[in-house]
Amino acid sequence: MATNDFAPMFGMGSPNDAYAQYFIGNSYLNPLTDAAEAGVGMSNVTFEPGCRNNWHIHHASKGGGQILICTDGRGWYQEWGKEPQELMPGTVVVIPAGVKHWHGAARDSWFSHIAFEAPGEGTSNEWLEPVDDTRYPM
């Protein structure tokens, strides 16, 4: 499926160049809210088939973490030491601060989710190693 054939409900956005070094494959970012204006920044992230982000951790001294609301296509989410979880439209994933994880599209499907960081104190992101192909589900 070509990029222009996939129309996520919250828009494709622009190539996610600022974070491309932390992804295998191409992703697209469509900011939906501004954190300074709304108190929380939310973005629609779209992944081409086979695209996924590196393992990463959302740190916080209090609160924090990340929330994913899946809207289009089919994808995967995995926490370190656990089996991958299939993501479909309507799936909501609450990721506590300090949990090593990754998320992205299935090999044969485009995928979109709304992503936002839960409010917290002392928040930061730590980007880690890429997801090895042998650990990436079919």
N, CA, C and O of each residue as an XYZ file, in Angstrom:
552
protein
N       0.841     -1.173      0.000
C       0.000      0.000      0.000
C       0.887      1.237      0.000
O       1.782      1.352      0.838
N       0.661      2.143     -0.903
C       1.426      3.377     -0.986
C       0.997      4.334      0.122
O      -0.111      4.233      0.650
N       1.885      5.262      0.466
C       1.592      6.234      1.515
C       0.274      6.944      1.255
O      -0.526      7.124      2.174
N       0.040      7.350      0.006
C      -1.169      8.121     -0.286
C      -2.435      7.267     -0.280
O      -3.532      7.812     -0.397
N      -2.315      5.944     -0.147
C      -3.484      5.066     -0.053
C      -3.924      4.862      1.396
O      -5.028      4.376      1.640
N      -3.087      5.221      2.345
C      -3.414      5.063      3.758
C      -3.824      6.428      4.295
O      -3.055      7.386      4.205
N      -5.007      6.523      4.843
C      -5.532      7.808      5.322
C      -5.937      7.688      6.788
O      -7.108      7.442      7.078
N      -4.996      7.855      7.717
C      -5.342      7.750      9.133
C      -6.349      8.830      9.532
O      -6.326      9.944      9.008
N      -7.225      8.483     10.461
C      -8.305      9.395     10.835
C      -7.817     10.730     11.382
O      -8.538     11.724     11.291
N      -6.620     10.781     11.945
C      -6.089     12.039     12.452
C      -4.998     12.625     11.558
O      -4.227     13.479     11.996
N      -4.933     12.171     10.313
C      -4.002     12.732      9.334
C      -2.617     12.113      9.399
O      -2.145     11.699     10.458
N      -1.985     12.063      8.243
C      -0.655     11.471      8.117
C       0.426     12.344      8.744
O       1.330     11.826      9.399
N       0.347     13.629      8.559
C       1.391     14.517      9.052
C       2.594     14.529      8.134
O       2.494     14.200      6.952
N       3.723     14.908      8.684
C       4.973     15.049      7.939
C       5.947     13.953      8.332
O       5.815     13.357      9.401
N       6.934     13.682      7.467
C       7.958     12.702      7.853
C       8.548     13.057      9.228
O       8.845     14.219      9.507
N       8.707     12.057     10.060
C       9.165     12.225     11.434
C      10.693     12.320     11.468
O      11.364     11.515     12.114
N      11.224     13.311     10.767
C      12.676     13.447     10.611
C      13.412     13.674     11.936
O      14.531     13.191     12.107
N      12.803     14.396     12.864
C      13.480     14.716     14.123
C      13.807     13.462     14.939
O      14.768     13.452     15.709
N      12.997     12.395     14.767
C      13.217     11.164     15.532
C      13.585      9.979     14.643
O      13.607      8.842     15.114
N      13.870     10.224     13.380
C      14.146      9.136     12.428
C      15.267      8.222     12.893
O      15.246      7.027     12.597
N      16.240      8.754     13.611
C      17.365      7.924     14.069
C      16.933      6.859     15.078
O      17.681      5.916     15.338
N      15.726      7.002     15.651
C      15.232      6.059     16.650
C      14.186      5.103     16.085
O      13.514      4.403     16.843
N      14.043      5.067     14.762
C      13.060      4.213     14.104
C      13.720      3.351     13.043
O      14.677      3.775     12.395
N      13.206      2.140     12.868
C      13.535      1.313     11.713
C      12.367      1.515     10.758
O      11.232      1.178     11.096
N      12.622      2.058      9.573
C      11.563      2.373      8.632
C      11.105      3.815      8.794
O      11.663      4.580      9.581
N      10.077      4.167      8.030
C       9.596      5.548      8.002
C       8.358      5.734      8.866
O       7.441      4.913      8.865
N       8.361      6.835      9.599
C       7.201      7.206     10.396
C       6.843      8.653     10.082
O       7.639      9.407      9.522
N       5.618      9.018     10.462
C       5.078     10.346     10.164
C       4.455     10.896     11.430
O       3.872     10.150     12.216
N       4.577     12.213     11.633
C       4.125     12.837     12.861
C       3.142     13.958     12.545
O       3.433     14.839     11.736
N       1.976     13.919     13.189
C       0.968     14.963     13.037
C       0.601     15.468     14.433
O      -0.238     14.868     15.104
N       1.226     16.575     14.878
C       0.897     17.114     16.198
C      -0.577     17.521     16.260
O      -1.088     18.172     15.350
N      -1.251     17.130     17.343
C      -2.669     17.439     17.508
C      -2.901     18.534     18.548
O      -3.808     19.352     18.394
N      -2.089     18.555     19.602
C      -2.176     19.604     20.615
C      -0.770     20.052     20.975
O       0.202     19.324     20.772
N      -0.681     21.249     21.507
C       0.579     21.821     21.960
C       0.607     21.740     23.486
O      -0.318     22.209     24.149
N       1.651     21.155     24.037
C       1.749     20.980     25.485
C       1.690     22.314     26.221
O       1.084     22.400     27.289
N       2.310     23.355     25.668
C       2.316     24.658     26.332
C       0.915     25.256     26.377
O       0.564     25.950     27.331
N       0.122     24.992     25.360
C      -1.223     25.549     25.283
C      -2.263     24.682     25.990
O      -3.140     25.207     26.676
N      -2.173     23.348     25.828
C      -3.215     22.448     26.315
C      -2.844     21.711     27.612
O      -3.691     21.053     28.215
N      -1.599     21.821     28.031
C      -1.176     21.102     29.226
C      -0.629     19.716     28.934
O       0.075     19.140     29.763
N      -0.946     19.172     27.755
C      -0.402     17.888     27.308
C      -0.286     17.940     25.787
O      -1.203     18.389     25.100
N       0.824     17.485     25.282
C       1.025     17.420     23.841
C       0.638     16.046     23.330
O       1.123     15.031     23.828
N      -0.235     16.016     22.337
C      -0.644     14.751     21.722
C      -0.314     14.810     20.238
O      -0.489     15.840     19.587
N       0.167     13.688     19.716
C       0.490     13.597     18.303
C      -0.017     12.290     17.733
O      -0.007     11.260     18.408
N      -0.459     12.337     16.487
C      -0.758     11.116     15.753
C       0.552     10.663     15.117
O       1.192     11.424     14.391
N       0.944      9.434     15.390
C       2.161      8.865     14.811
C       1.729      7.746     13.875
O       0.989      6.844     14.267
N       2.199      7.813     12.633
C       1.878      6.799     11.632
C       3.154      6.080     11.243
O       4.191      6.703     11.017
N       3.065      4.753     11.166
C       4.197      3.889     10.845
C       3.904      3.172      9.525
O       2.813      2.631      9.346
N       4.863      3.164      8.606
C       4.693      2.359      7.401
C       4.819      0.886      7.794
O       5.330      0.587      8.873
N       4.365     -0.046      6.939
C       4.498     -1.467      7.274
C       5.945     -1.812      7.661
O       6.892     -1.443      6.966
N       6.092     -2.517      8.769
C       7.412     -2.930      9.237
C       8.155     -1.896     10.052
O       9.206     -2.205     10.613
N       7.648     -0.680     10.136
C       8.328      0.374     10.896
C       8.044      0.207     12.386
O       6.917     -0.077     12.791
N       9.083      0.387     13.187
C       8.923      0.383     14.637
C       9.998      1.270     15.244
O      11.048      1.504     14.646
N       9.710      1.760     16.453
C      10.720      2.568     17.120
C      11.637      1.673     17.944
O      11.330      0.510     18.205
N      12.754      2.235     18.341
C      13.709      1.515     19.182
C      13.102      1.277     20.559
O      12.126      1.920     20.947
N      13.694      0.348     21.282
C      13.371      0.214     22.692
C      13.598      1.582     23.327
O      14.548      2.279     22.970
N      12.752      1.963     24.247
C      12.925      3.238     24.931
C      12.216      3.217     26.276
O      11.388      2.350     26.552
N      12.564      4.196     27.105
C      11.992      4.326     28.444
C      11.589      5.782     28.650
O      12.350      6.700     28.345
N      10.383      5.977     29.171
C       9.927      7.304     29.598
C      10.159      7.372     31.105
O       9.495      6.687     31.883
N      11.106      8.204     31.496
C      11.456      8.336     32.909
C      10.649      9.457     33.551
O      10.231     10.392     32.869
N      10.430      9.369     34.850
C       9.806     10.439     35.630
C      10.113     10.210     37.105
O      10.171      9.072     37.571
N      10.304     11.295     37.823
C      10.490     11.170     39.274
C       9.135     11.023     39.967
O       9.057     10.511     41.084
N       8.069     11.475     39.301
C       6.707     11.349     39.823
C       5.744     11.372     38.643
O       5.866     12.217     37.757
N       4.777     10.438     38.628
C       3.814     10.386     37.520
C       4.515      9.951     36.246
O       5.406      9.103     36.272
N       4.102     10.546     35.123
C       4.758     10.299     33.848
C       4.324      9.013     33.182
O       3.308      8.421     33.544
N       5.104      8.589     32.206
C       4.781      7.441     31.382
C       4.215      7.890     30.053
O       4.267      9.072     29.715
N       3.679      6.958     29.308
C       3.155      7.249     27.978
C       1.823      6.527     27.794
O       1.600      5.459     28.362
N       0.946      7.121     26.998
C      -0.328      6.506     26.664
C      -0.450      6.475     25.150
O      -0.191      7.470     24.474
N      -0.853      5.310     24.621
C      -1.082      5.133     23.189
C      -2.553      4.813     22.976
O      -3.115      3.957     23.659
N      -3.176      5.503     22.026
C      -4.553      5.220     21.624
C      -4.492      4.839     20.151
O      -4.253      5.689     19.292
N      -4.708      3.567     19.863
C      -4.560      3.039     18.508
C      -5.793      3.390     17.686
O      -6.925      3.201     18.133
N      -5.563      3.902     16.482
C      -6.667      4.419     15.671
C      -6.825      3.758     14.309
O      -7.945      3.667     13.806
N      -5.739      3.293     13.698
C      -5.806      2.783     12.326
C      -4.794      1.670     12.114
O      -3.699      1.708     12.675
N      -5.153      0.687     11.313
C      -4.223     -0.369     10.930
C      -3.981     -1.370     12.045
O      -4.803     -1.549     12.943
N      -2.812     -2.024     11.958
C      -2.445     -3.068     12.920
C      -0.995     -2.893     13.311
O      -0.137     -2.653     12.461
N      -0.719     -3.014     14.612
C       0.647     -2.834     15.077
C       0.969     -3.737     16.243
O       0.225     -4.661     16.569
N       2.107     -3.442     16.868
C       2.615     -4.226     17.994
C       3.151     -3.314     19.078
O       3.640     -2.216     18.815
N       3.043     -3.802     20.310
C       3.637     -3.159     21.479
C       4.296     -4.275     22.288
O       3.745     -5.369     22.412
N       5.472     -3.992     22.834
C       6.131     -4.986     23.665
C       6.880     -4.314     24.796
O       7.592     -3.328     24.601
N       6.703     -4.871     25.985
C       7.500     -4.478     27.149
C       8.650     -5.467     27.292
O       8.509     -6.646     26.966
N       9.767     -4.990     27.774
C      10.948     -5.826     27.981
C      10.583     -7.014     28.869
O       9.989     -6.852     29.935
N      10.948     -8.204     28.411
C      10.704     -9.417     29.178
C       9.312    -10.001     29.023
O       9.000    -11.015     29.648
N       8.460     -9.381     28.198
C       7.101     -9.875     27.986
C       6.881    -10.164     26.504
O       7.655     -9.727     25.652
N       5.820    -10.903     26.211
C       5.465    -11.217     24.829
C       4.874     -9.976     24.142
O       4.261     -9.142     24.808
N       5.051     -9.845     22.822
C       4.442     -8.727     22.096
C       2.912     -8.776     22.191
O       2.314     -9.849     22.279
N       2.303     -7.601     22.172
C       0.851     -7.444     22.235
C       0.385     -6.820     20.924
O       0.889     -5.772     20.518
N      -0.578     -7.462     20.260
C      -1.103     -6.923     19.010
C      -1.950     -5.685     19.301
O      -2.707     -5.643     20.271
N      -1.805     -4.685     18.440
C      -2.541     -3.432     18.580
C      -3.488     -3.263     17.397
O      -3.095     -3.427     16.242
N      -4.733     -2.934     17.702
C      -5.770     -2.722     16.695
C      -6.505     -1.424     17.039
O      -6.391     -0.942     18.166
N      -7.258     -0.847     16.091
C      -8.026      0.350     16.416
C      -8.881      0.130     17.667
O      -9.580     -0.876     17.791
N      -8.808      1.075     18.570
C      -9.540      0.980     19.829
C      -8.700      0.502     20.993
O      -9.106      0.660     22.144
N      -7.526     -0.086     20.727
C      -6.637     -0.525     21.809
C      -6.028      0.699     22.489
O      -5.569      1.626     21.822
N      -6.028      0.692     23.801
C      -5.374      1.737     24.588
C      -4.287      1.067     25.421
O      -4.542      0.068     26.094
N      -3.088      1.610     25.375
C      -1.956      1.063     26.128
C      -1.458      2.137     27.091
O      -1.094      3.238     26.677
N      -1.447      1.805     28.365
C      -0.905      2.702     29.386
C       0.451      2.150     29.789
O       0.557      1.027     30.280
N       1.484      2.952     29.576
C       2.858      2.520     29.821
C       3.403      3.316     31.008
O       3.664      4.512     30.877
N       3.573      2.680     32.144
C       4.086      3.404     33.312
C       5.505      3.919     33.072
O       6.249      3.365     32.263
N       5.861      4.968     33.774
C       7.231      5.479     33.715
C       8.186      4.362     34.123
O       7.881      3.551     34.998
N       9.335      4.338     33.478
C      10.374      3.376     33.823
C      10.286      2.042     33.114
O      11.140      1.181     33.329
N       9.269      1.837     32.263
C       9.095      0.559     31.566
C       9.766      0.617     30.192
O       9.434      1.469     29.367
N      10.706     -0.290     29.954
C      11.384     -0.389     28.663
C      10.418     -1.040     27.679
O       9.852     -2.092     27.974
N      10.223     -0.419     26.502
C       9.228     -0.896     25.545
C       9.527     -0.380     24.138
O      10.412      0.450     23.932
N       8.762     -0.897     23.181
C       8.767     -0.388     21.808
C       7.356     -0.560     21.250
O       6.543     -1.299     21.806
N       7.071      0.139     20.132
C       5.797     -0.012     19.448
C       5.981      0.355     17.989
O       6.873      1.125     17.635
N       5.117     -0.211     17.139
C       5.200      0.079     15.714
C       4.205     -0.739     14.923
O       3.334     -1.407     15.481
N       4.351     -0.674     13.607
C       3.429     -1.339     12.690
C       3.741     -2.824     12.566
O       4.866     -3.266     12.797
N       2.713     -3.580     12.195
C       2.915     -4.974     11.794
C       3.693     -4.959     10.471
O       3.741     -3.939      9.783
N       4.287     -6.074     10.131
C       5.081     -6.148      8.899
C       4.253     -5.885      7.646
O       4.774     -5.405      6.639
N       2.944     -6.206      7.712
C       2.104     -6.135      6.513
C       1.002     -5.080      6.601
O       0.035     -5.138      5.842
N       1.136     -4.115      7.518
C       0.065     -3.137      7.695
C       0.613     -1.773      8.094
O       1.551     -1.677      8.885
N       0.026     -0.735      7.549
C       0.247      0.603      8.085
C      -0.382      0.633      9.463
O      -1.253     -0.183      9.766
N       0.048      1.564     10.299
C      -0.475      1.648     11.661
C      -0.368      3.081     12.168
O       0.630      3.761     11.925
N      -1.399      3.535     12.871
C      -1.371      4.857     13.511
C      -1.860      4.761     14.940
O      -2.752      3.977     15.264
N      -1.249      5.586     15.794
C      -1.747      5.760     17.161
C      -1.535      7.198     17.581
O      -0.645      7.891     17.088
N      -2.379      7.627     18.508
C      -2.157      8.903     19.167
C      -1.261      8.593     20.353
O      -1.529      7.669     21.121
N      -0.200      9.368     20.497
C       0.746      9.163     21.593
C       0.850     10.443     22.411
O       0.903     11.548     21.871
N       0.878     10.264     23.715
C       1.165     11.412     24.567
C       1.795     10.947     25.862
O       1.576      9.826     26.321
N       2.585     11.839     26.439
C       3.226     11.537     27.705
C       2.295     11.949     28.823
O       1.760     13.058     28.828
N       2.105     11.043     29.775
C       1.295     11.369     30.943
C       2.019     12.462     31.730
O       3.245     12.438     31.841
N       1.271     13.412     32.274
C       1.916     14.469     33.057
C       2.720     13.883     34.213
O       2.318     12.899     34.835
N       3.841     14.495     34.482
C       4.695     14.032     35.565
C       5.760     15.058     35.883
O       5.812     16.135     35.288
N       6.591     14.710     36.815
C       7.703     15.573     37.223
C       9.011     14.890     36.856
O       9.136     13.668     36.939
N       9.983     15.697     36.448
C      11.292     15.160     36.098
C      11.235     14.186     34.936
O      11.935     13.174     34.940
N      10.405     14.481     33.937
C      10.227     13.550     32.825
C      11.347     13.683     31.795
O      11.865     14.772     31.549
N      11.700     12.555     31.207
C      12.678     12.504     30.115
C      12.499     11.187     29.376
O      11.921     10.238     29.906
N      12.994     11.140     28.161
C      12.969      9.912     27.360
C      14.390      9.415     27.175
O      15.318     10.200     26.978
N      14.548      8.112     27.240
C      15.842      7.482     26.987
C      15.657      6.522     25.817
O      14.938      5.529     25.926
N      16.315      6.827     24.696
C      16.249      5.968     23.517
C      17.359      4.933     23.595
O      18.503      5.252     23.917
N      17.003      3.685     23.293
C      17.916      2.566     23.445
C      18.122      1.851     22.110
O      17.992      2.461     21.049
N      18.442      0.565     22.164
C      18.810     -0.203     20.979
C      17.597     -0.475     20.072
O      16.457     -0.492     20.535
N      17.862     -0.686     18.776
C      16.778     -1.065     17.852
C      16.194     -2.441     18.221
O      16.845     -3.259     18.870
N      14.961     -2.662     17.789
C      14.310     -3.955     17.971
C      14.866     -4.905     16.920
O      14.701     -4.676     15.722
N      15.509     -5.947     17.357
C      16.121     -6.944     16.466
C      15.037     -7.640     15.638
O      13.957     -7.938     16.149
N      15.326     -7.896     14.363
C      14.354     -8.561     13.487
C      13.885     -9.902     14.048
O      12.742    -10.297     13.820
N      14.745    -10.603     14.774
C      14.353    -11.911     15.307
C      13.352    -11.778     16.447
O      12.655    -12.741     16.765
N      13.266    -10.609     17.066
C      12.304    -10.362     18.164
C      11.033     -9.683     17.664
O      10.061     -9.543     18.407
N      11.045     -9.261     16.394
C       9.924     -8.525     15.826
C       8.878     -9.522     15.327
O       9.184    -10.355     14.475
N       7.641     -9.450     15.849
C       6.631    -10.453     15.493
C       6.194    -10.380     14.039
O       6.370     -9.360     13.371
N       5.626    -11.468     13.564
C       5.122    -11.519     12.184
C       3.826    -10.759     12.072
O       3.245    -10.685     10.990
